[in-house]
Amino acid sequence: MWPAVSQGTRNGGFGQGRKQKDEAPTLLCLPGLSRNTRDFNDIASFVQARGTRVIALDYRGRGLSAWDDDWSHYSLEMESSDIEAGLRDLQVGRFAILGTSRGGLHAMAMAARFKPGRITGVILNDIGPNIQPASLSRIAQSIGKRMEFESASDLAIRIAADLGDQFTNLSQAEWVKLAHQLGEADGDGKFRLSYDPALAKTLTEWEDPGKAPPSPDLWPLFEALKPLPLLVMRGGNSDLLSDATCVEMKRRHENCDVLTIPDQGHAPLLWDSAAQETIQAFLSQLAESTETKDF
């Protein structure tokens, strides 16, 4: 099934967050390249408790969605079609988007495609119109290389070794928590990352930094966000979204706010109270300024 949907109280999705009434404000959560809806557990529970309906989608080949026999279908274009199918199936009218990394690319593209008024606001989690090439190479060199671990603790050790220079203040328990977001136990007693390793084939041209193509110019796509309230979350140690890019985003978008989260990199985990309260305040402002319309 593509895409798999997390909504309300699904076990393994948003814990015990209560299901909201259909007329409640809706937040669509879209994860990063190899990530899944578990990344939104904490923020979803926080905003659900304050009246927001949360929907999160696992792209094909990730999380609860089925793997595709054709790896070339792990594309932004195919995912866009899947996202729109999910919105139709759930009969979602107006909604805001929280997009982490790749999910933010989808948010920008959706703002360009959807008719005015359908999207009420956008939250970009550590993504912008200018992507640092070194970060793409780092991701390409790691994705799909090792999928199986002895336990969540074993995976946590690996993650800490790879990302400790970006996430500089996580405890051992928090690294294990992150491991449980990235993977899950399989039927053989191992702990596996929750994505199809064939996803790595979509990034082969980025593996060698010396031969990688230039980063795409996404500033024209960013223009589609100008009519919408925009909140940008940036990890203070991010190697993908630079401070200079955030400054330029604010210069070009008059209704753009930026929150830099210290001691975190790509992408912020959204576990901390500052991030959660900032997102909630943004959603509350959207709810106050949005008139109910049918689509």
Sine and cosine of phi, psi and omega as CSV:
sin_phi,cos_phi,sin_psi,cos_psi,sin_omega,cos_omega
0.00,0.00,0.71,-0.70,0.09,-1.00
-0.76,-0.64,0.73,-0.69,-0.29,0.96
-1.00,0.04,0.32,-0.95,0.14,-0.99
-0.98,0.18,0.63,-0.78,-0.13,-0.99
-0.91,-0.41,0.71,-0.71,0.17,-0.99
-0.94,-0.34,0.78,-0.62,-0.02,-1.00
-0.48,-0.88,0.75,-0.67,0.09,-1.00
0.90,0.43,-0.91,-0.41,-0.23,-0.97
-0.96,-0.28,0.36,0.93,-0.04,-1.00
-0.85,0.53,0.79,-0.61,0.05,-1.00
-0.87,0.50,0.69,-0.72,-0.03,-1.00
0.99,0.11,-0.15,0.99,0.01,-1.00
-0.98,-0.20,-0.99,0.12,-0.05,-1.00
-0.92,-0.40,0.55,0.83,0.06,-1.00
0.85,0.53,-0.79,-0.61,-0.06,-1.00
-0.96,-0.26,0.38,0.92,0.07,-1.00
-0.85,0.53,0.70,-0.72,-0.08,-1.00
-0.98,0.20,0.56,-0.83,0.05,-1.00
-0.95,0.31,0.70,-0.71,-0.07,-1.00
-1.00,-0.06,0.33,-0.95,0.11,-0.99
-0.90,0.43,0.49,-0.87,-0.06,-1.00
-0.86,0.51,-0.48,0.88,-0.05,-1.00
-1.00,0.09,-0.05,1.00,0.00,-1.00
-0.92,0.40,0.46,-0.89,0.10,-0.99
-0.82,0.58,0.62,-0.78,-0.10,-1.00
-0.92,-0.39,0.71,-0.71,0.09,-1.00
-0.88,-0.47,0.86,-0.51,0.06,-1.00
-1.00,-0.08,0.85,-0.53,-0.03,-1.00
-0.96,-0.29,0.82,-0.58,-0.03,-1.00
-0.85,-0.53,0.85,-0.53,-0.13,-0.99
-0.99,0.12,-0.02,-1.00,0.02,-1.00
-0.98,0.19,-0.04,-1.00,-0.15,-0.99
-0.77,0.64,-0.83,0.56,-0.06,-1.00
-0.95,-0.32,0.23,0.97,-0.11,-0.99
-0.99,-0.13,-0.06,-1.00,-0.11,-0.99
-0.54,-0.84,0.00,-1.00,-0.12,-0.99
-0.92,0.39,-0.28,0.96,0.04,-1.00
-0.89,0.46,-0.39,0.92,0.06,-1.00
-0.87,0.50,-0.35,0.94,-0.07,-1.00
-0.98,-0.20,0.12,0.99,-0.05,-1.00
-0.79,0.62,-0.79,0.62,-0.13,-0.99
-0.94,0.33,-0.75,0.66,-0.03,-1.00
-0.92,0.38,-0.56,0.83,0.03,-1.00
-0.90,0.44,-0.71,0.70,0.01,-1.00
-0.87,0.49,-0.63,0.78,-0.04,-1.00
-0.90,0.43,-0.76,0.65,-0.07,-1.00
-0.98,0.18,-0.47,0.88,0.09,-1.00
-0.88,0.48,-0.66,0.75,-0.02,-1.00
-0.91,0.42,-0.25,0.97,-0.01,-1.00
-0.93,-0.36,0.28,0.96,0.21,-0.98
0.97,-0.24,0.07,1.00,-0.01,-1.00
-1.00,-0.08,0.72,-0.69,0.14,-0.99
-0.98,0.19,0.79,-0.61,-0.03,-1.00
-0.90,-0.44,0.76,-0.66,0.09,-1.00
-0.82,-0.58,0.74,-0.67,0.07,-1.00
-0.77,-0.63,0.59,-0.81,-0.06,-1.00
-0.88,-0.48,0.75,-0.66,0.19,-0.98
-1.00,0.04,0.86,-0.52,0.08,-1.00
-0.89,0.46,0.38,-0.93,0.06,-1.00
-0.82,0.57,0.69,-0.73,-0.01,-1.00
1.00,0.09,0.04,1.00,0.01,-1.00
-0.76,-0.65,0.46,-0.89,0.09,-1.00
0.81,0.58,-0.81,-0.58,-0.04,-1.00
-1.00,0.04,-0.09,1.00,0.01,-1.00
-0.98,0.20,0.52,-0.86,-0.01,-1.00
-0.92,0.38,0.48,-0.88,0.13,-0.99
-0.97,0.26,0.54,-0.84,0.02,-1.00
-0.99,-0.13,0.70,-0.72,0.01,-1.00
-0.92,0.40,-0.36,0.93,-0.01,-1.00
-0.93,-0.36,0.96,-0.27,-0.08,-1.00
-0.88,0.48,-0.40,0.92,0.00,-1.00
-0.92,0.39,-0.25,0.97,0.07,-1.00
-0.97,0.24,-0.13,0.99,0.09,-1.00
-0.99,0.14,0.88,0.47,-0.08,-1.00
-0.86,-0.52,0.36,-0.93,0.06,-1.00
-0.87,0.50,-0.61,0.79,-0.02,-1.00
-0.90,0.43,-0.72,0.69,-0.01,-1.00
-0.93,0.38,-0.65,0.76,0.03,-1.00
-0.89,0.45,-0.61,0.80,0.04,-1.00
-0.86,0.51,-0.69,0.73,0.03,-1.00
-0.89,0.45,-0.66,0.75,0.01,-1.00
-0.90,0.43,-0.67,0.75,0.00,-1.00
-0.88,0.48,-0.72,0.70,-0.01,-1.00
-0.91,0.42,-0.58,0.82,0.07,-1.00
-0.90,0.44,-0.66,0.75,0.03,-1.00
-0.89,0.45,-0.66,0.75,0.03,-1.00
-0.90,0.44,-0.64,0.77,0.04,-1.00
-0.91,0.42,-0.70,0.71,-0.04,-1.00
-0.88,0.47,-0.58,0.82,-0.02,-1.00
-1.00,0.00,-0.01,1.00,0.02,-1.00
0.80,0.59,0.75,0.66,0.00,-1.00
-0.99,0.11,0.79,-0.61,0.06,-1.00
-1.00,0.01,-0.97,-0.22,0.04,-1.00
-1.00,0.09,0.54,-0.84,-0.02,-1.00
-0.32,-0.95,0.41,-0.91,0.19,-0.98
-0.98,-0.18,0.31,-0.95,-0.03,-1.00
-0.84,-0.55,0.72,-0.69,0.24,-0.97
-0.93,-0.38,0.94,-0.33,-0.05,-1.00
-0.90,-0.45,0.88,-0.48,0.07,-1.00
-1.00,-0.04,0.84,-0.54,0.08,-1.00
0.79,0.61,-0.94,-0.34,0.01,-1.00
-0.83,0.56,-0.59,0.81,0.04,-1.00
-0.87,0.49,-0.52,0.85,0.06,-1.00
-0.95,0.32,-0.54,0.84,0.11,-0.99
-0.88,0.47,-0.67,0.74,0.07,-1.00
-0.88,0.47,-0.63,0.77,-0.01,-1.00
-0.88,0.48,-0.70,0.72,0.01,-1.00
-0.90,0.44,-0.68,0.73,-0.01,-1.00
-0.92,0.40,-0.61,0.79,0.02,-1.00
-0.92,0.39,-0.60,0.80,0.04,-1.00
-0.88,0.47,-0.53,0.85,0.03,-1.00
-0.98,0.22,-0.54,0.84,-0.11,-0.99
-1.00,0.04,-0.63,0.78,-0.15,-0.99
-0.98,0.19,0.50,-0.86,-0.02,-1.00
-0.94,0.35,0.48,-0.87,-0.05,-1.00
-0.81,0.58,0.66,-0.75,0.04,-1.00
0.99,-0.13,-0.35,0.94,-0.02,-1.00
-0.94,0.35,-0.70,0.71,0.03,-1.00
-0.99,-0.11,0.80,-0.60,-0.10,-0.99
-1.00,-0.03,-0.39,0.92,-0.02,-1.00
-0.01,-1.00,0.27,-0.96,-0.07,-1.00
-0.70,-0.71,0.68,-0.74,0.15,-0.99
-0.90,-0.44,0.88,-0.48,0.04,-1.00
-0.98,-0.19,0.88,-0.48,0.00,-1.00
-0.99,-0.16,0.99,-0.12,0.07,-1.00
0.87,0.50,0.76,0.65,0.07,-1.00
-0.48,-0.88,0.54,-0.84,0.02,-1.00
-0.39,-0.92,-0.16,-0.99,-0.07,-1.00
-0.97,0.26,-0.21,0.98,0.01,-1.00
-0.83,-0.56,0.93,-0.37,-0.05,-1.00
-0.98,-0.21,0.76,-0.64,-0.03,-1.00
-0.94,0.33,0.84,-0.55,-0.07,-1.00
-0.86,0.52,-0.58,0.81,-0.02,-1.00
-0.88,0.47,-0.56,0.83,0.03,-1.00
-0.93,0.37,-0.66,0.75,0.04,-1.00
-0.88,0.47,-0.65,0.76,0.02,-1.00
-0.91,0.41,-0.66,0.75,0.04,-1.00
-0.86,0.52,-0.72,0.70,-0.01,-1.00
-0.91,0.42,-0.69,0.72,-0.02,-1.00
-0.89,0.45,-0.54,0.84,-0.03,-1.00
-0.98,0.22,-0.26,0.97,-0.07,-1.00
-0.94,-0.35,-0.51,0.86,-0.13,-0.99
-0.93,0.38,0.74,-0.67,0.07,-1.00
0.98,0.22,-0.02,1.00,-0.10,-1.00
-0.98,0.22,-0.67,0.74,0.08,-1.00
-0.71,-0.70,0.86,-0.51,-0.10,-1.00
-0.95,-0.31,-0.38,0.92,-0.17,-0.99
-0.90,-0.44,0.68,-0.73,-0.01,-1.00
-0.71,-0.71,0.31,-0.95,-0.02,-1.00
-0.94,0.33,-0.52,0.86,-0.07,-1.00
-0.27,-0.96,0.13,-0.99,0.08,-1.00
-0.89,0.46,-0.60,0.80,0.03,-1.00
-0.90,0.43,-0.61,0.79,0.05,-1.00
-0.89,0.45,-0.70,0.71,0.06,-1.00
-0.90,0.44,-0.63,0.78,-0.01,-1.00
-0.87,0.50,-0.63,0.78,0.03,-1.00
-0.89,0.46,-0.67,0.74,0.01,-1.00
-0.91,0.42,-0.70,0.71,-0.02,-1.00
-0.89,0.46,-0.68,0.73,-0.01,-1.00
-0.89,0.46,-0.60,0.80,0.03,-1.00
-0.92,0.38,-0.61,0.79,-0.05,-1.00
-0.98,0.19,-0.59,0.81,-0.17,-0.99
-0.88,-0.48,0.11,0.99,-0.04,-1.00
-0.88,0.47,-0.43,0.90,0.03,-1.00
-0.97,0.23,-0.27,0.96,0.05,-1.00
-0.99,-0.17,-0.65,0.76,0.01,-1.00
-0.96,-0.26,1.00,0.00,-0.26,-0.97
-1.00,-0.07,0.01,1.00,-0.09,-1.00
-0.72,-0.70,0.43,0.90,0.03,-1.00
-1.00,0.04,0.65,-0.76,0.09,-1.00
-0.99,0.17,0.19,-0.98,0.05,-1.00
-0.86,0.51,-0.65,0.76,0.00,-1.00
-0.90,0.44,-0.58,0.82,0.01,-1.00
-0.95,0.30,-0.57,0.82,0.10,-0.99
-0.89,0.45,-0.62,0.79,0.04,-1.00
-0.92,0.38,-0.63,0.77,0.07,-1.00
-0.86,0.51,-0.69,0.72,0.03,-1.00
-0.89,0.45,-0.62,0.78,0.04,-1.00
-0.86,0.51,-0.63,0.78,0.02,-1.00
-0.94,0.35,-0.39,0.92,0.11,-0.99
-0.97,0.25,-0.59,0.81,-0.07,-1.00
-0.99,0.15,-0.48,0.88,-0.10,-1.00
-0.60,-0.80,-0.06,-1.00,-0.01,-1.00
-0.37,-0.93,0.34,-0.94,0.01,-1.00
-0.94,0.34,0.63,-0.78,0.07,-1.00
-0.97,-0.23,-0.05,-1.00,-0.07,-1.00
-0.96,0.28,-0.15,0.99,-0.03,-1.00
-0.98,-0.21,0.21,0.98,0.02,-1.00
0.99,0.16,0.16,0.99,0.05,-1.00
-0.98,-0.17,0.15,-0.99,0.03,-1.00
-0.88,-0.48,0.87,-0.50,-0.14,-0.99
-0.87,-0.49,0.59,-0.81,0.14,-0.99
-0.90,0.43,0.57,-0.82,-0.18,-0.98
-1.00,-0.08,0.85,0.53,0.13,-0.99
-0.39,-0.92,0.33,-0.94,0.04,-1.00
-0.96,0.27,0.85,-0.53,-0.02,-1.00
-0.88,0.48,-0.32,0.95,0.05,-1.00
-0.90,0.43,-0.24,0.97,0.07,-1.00
-0.84,0.55,-0.48,0.88,-0.01,-1.00
-0.86,0.50,-0.47,0.88,-0.04,-1.00
-0.90,0.43,-0.35,0.94,0.01,-1.00
-0.97,0.24,-0.18,0.98,-0.09,-1.00
-0.87,-0.50,0.21,0.98,-0.11,-0.99
-0.85,0.52,-0.56,0.83,-0.04,-1.00
-0.94,0.34,-0.19,0.98,-0.01,-1.00
-0.99,-0.15,-0.11,0.99,-0.11,-0.99
-0.89,0.45,-0.64,0.77,0.01,-1.00
-0.99,-0.12,0.95,-0.31,-0.06,-1.00
-0.84,0.54,-0.51,0.86,-0.02,-1.00
-0.95,0.30,-0.34,0.94,-0.03,-1.00
-0.91,-0.41,0.03,1.00,-0.06,-1.00
-0.93,0.37,0.57,-0.82,0.06,-1.00
-0.94,0.33,0.28,-0.96,0.06,-1.00
-0.89,0.46,0.49,-0.87,0.09,-1.00
-0.89,0.45,0.61,-0.79,0.00,-1.00
-0.91,0.42,0.55,-0.83,0.07,-1.00
-1.00,0.10,0.96,-0.28,-0.06,-1.00
-0.98,-0.21,0.11,0.99,0.01,-1.00
-0.88,0.48,-0.63,0.77,0.07,-1.00
-0.87,0.50,-0.60,0.80,0.04,-1.00
-0.93,0.36,-0.57,0.82,0.01,-1.00
-0.86,0.50,-0.47,0.88,-0.01,-1.00
-0.84,0.54,-0.50,0.87,-0.02,-1.00
-0.91,0.41,-0.33,0.95,-0.01,-1.00
-0.99,0.11,-0.21,0.98,-0.12,-0.99
-0.85,0.53,-0.59,0.81,0.02,-1.00
-0.96,0.27,-0.14,0.99,-0.15,-0.99
-0.94,-0.33,0.58,-0.81,0.19,-0.98
-0.86,0.52,0.68,-0.73,-0.10,-0.99
-0.74,-0.68,0.76,-0.65,0.12,-0.99
-0.86,-0.51,0.79,-0.62,0.01,-1.00
-0.92,-0.40,0.81,-0.58,0.11,-0.99
-0.98,-0.22,0.81,-0.59,0.01,-1.00
-0.81,-0.59,0.75,-0.66,0.14,-0.99
-0.95,0.31,0.76,-0.65,-0.03,-1.00
-0.86,0.51,-0.43,0.90,0.02,-1.00
-0.96,-0.29,0.28,0.96,-0.08,-1.00
-0.89,0.46,0.68,-0.74,0.12,-0.99
-0.98,-0.18,0.07,1.00,-0.02,-1.00
-0.95,-0.30,-0.68,0.73,-0.01,-1.00
-0.93,-0.36,0.91,-0.42,-0.05,-1.00
-1.00,0.07,0.37,-0.93,0.08,-1.00
-0.89,0.46,-0.60,0.80,0.00,-1.00
-0.89,0.46,-0.62,0.79,0.04,-1.00
-0.91,0.42,-0.65,0.76,0.03,-1.00
-0.89,0.45,-0.64,0.77,0.05,-1.00
-0.87,0.50,-0.69,0.73,0.00,-1.00
-0.93,0.37,-0.59,0.81,0.05,-1.00
-0.88,0.47,-0.68,0.73,0.03,-1.00
-0.92,0.40,-0.60,0.80,0.01,-1.00
-0.91,0.42,-0.62,0.79,-0.07,-1.00
-1.00,0.08,-0.37,0.93,-0.08,-1.00
-0.86,-0.52,0.94,-0.35,-0.12,-0.99
-0.95,0.32,-0.29,0.96,-0.01,-1.00
-0.89,-0.45,0.75,0.66,-0.03,-1.00
-0.87,-0.48,0.80,-0.61,0.12,-0.99
-0.92,-0.40,0.54,-0.84,-0.01,-1.00
-0.82,-0.57,0.77,-0.64,0.13,-0.99
-0.90,-0.43,0.87,-0.50,0.08,-1.00
-1.00,-0.10,0.80,-0.60,-0.05,-1.00
-0.98,-0.21,0.92,-0.40,-0.08,-1.00
-0.94,0.35,0.44,-0.90,0.09,-1.00
0.92,0.39,0.24,0.97,0.05,-1.00
-0.78,-0.63,0.42,-0.91,-0.03,-1.00
-0.89,-0.46,-0.72,-0.70,-0.02,-1.00
-0.99,-0.14,0.88,-0.48,-0.12,0.99
-0.93,-0.38,0.44,-0.90,0.02,-1.00
-0.75,0.66,0.62,-0.79,-0.14,-0.99
-0.99,0.14,-0.31,0.95,0.01,-1.00
0.89,0.45,0.53,0.85,0.09,-1.00
-1.00,-0.03,-0.43,0.90,-0.18,-0.98
-0.99,0.14,0.40,-0.91,-0.08,-1.00
-0.92,0.40,-0.58,0.82,-0.01,-1.00
-0.88,0.47,-0.71,0.71,0.01,-1.00
-0.91,0.42,-0.72,0.70,-0.05,-1.00
-0.91,0.41,-0.68,0.73,-0.02,-1.00
-0.94,0.35,-0.55,0.83,0.06,-1.00
-0.92,0.39,-0.67,0.74,0.03,-1.00
-0.91,0.43,-0.67,0.74,0.01,-1.00
-0.89,0.45,-0.66,0.75,0.03,-1.00
-0.89,0.46,-0.63,0.77,0.04,-1.00
-0.89,0.45,-0.72,0.70,0.00,-1.00
-0.91,0.41,-0.60,0.80,0.02,-1.00
-0.90,0.43,-0.65,0.76,0.05,-1.00
-0.90,0.43,-0.63,0.78,0.04,-1.00
-0.89,0.45,-0.68,0.73,-0.03,-1.00
-0.89,0.45,-0.59,0.80,-0.01,-1.00
-0.94,0.34,-0.51,0.86,-0.10,-1.00
-0.99,-0.16,-0.06,1.00,-0.08,-1.00
-0.99,-0.14,0.80,-0.60,0.11,-0.99
-1.00,-0.02,0.59,-0.80,-0.01,-1.00
-0.94,0.33,0.79,-0.61,0.05,-1.00
-0.68,-0.74,0.40,-0.92,0.05,-1.00
-0.99,-0.14,0.55,-0.83,0.02,-1.00
-0.75,-0.66,0.00,0.00,0.00,0.00
